[in-house]
Amino acid sequence: MKFPVFTLEQVELFFLVFIRVGAILAMIPIIGDRTTPMRVKAGLTILVAALVVPFVERPAAYPQDPFGLGLSMAGEVFTGIVLGFAGRIVFAGIQLAGQLVGFQMGFSIVNIIDPVTSGQVSIIAELQYLLAGLLFLAVDGHHMMIQAISESYRALPVLGFHVTGGLTQNLVALSGNMFVVAVKISAPIVAALMFANIGLALVARTVPQINIFIVGFPLQIAIGLIGVGVTLPLFLHLSAGLFSNLPAEISLLLRAM
């Protein structure tokens, strides 16, 4: 039995592909979360890199000095981080929307530890994050991200990364889109809670005998939970649209690089 013999150029190409694939998978929601075992991430990275390498165009020349090789590796890592950032920012906006709703409901004092970020988040934020994760898998968002790996080598070959002004603008626009997503998802519930607070303030002024603090807390929680249930179809529709738009956003980032 003869074992395949790999040249130094093939090993370098696989290593560079492995770095970009690993960076993308580390940033992809669900797959790149801390709750996913490291062995699963490493095995999936090796598998995807091995499948992609035969279709990757080899660069004309590899850097010979350690400094050039380090810059090339850093460019591949940054490329993977930027592409995975497009998917991660959608989940950040959804979680921020849950934080806004939970704060208005009075759930800021009952935060829980998010196993993904290891930070304290609202219960509503964690609920919406889990629902978004299930929806992400249901609409084949993980397949879109894995397909983006192969598409990235068509638009941006190995060692072809360049920082441009367009890339910076796109990253800033994506970061700002996080707040737009949060406002779109949380606006109906926050508006309902705001009107409830205005009504409670009017009651407190007209009927001082009523203890607004005792009445207000359960009322806000009830309105918030009802609002989350009523706006659930809107939440799913907006989230599905955001996930479906991921290939277009990734394409813009690749053209900018």
Order of alpha helices (4+ residues) and beta strands (2+ residues): alpha-alpha-alpha-beta-beta-alpha-alpha-alpha-alpha-alpha-alpha
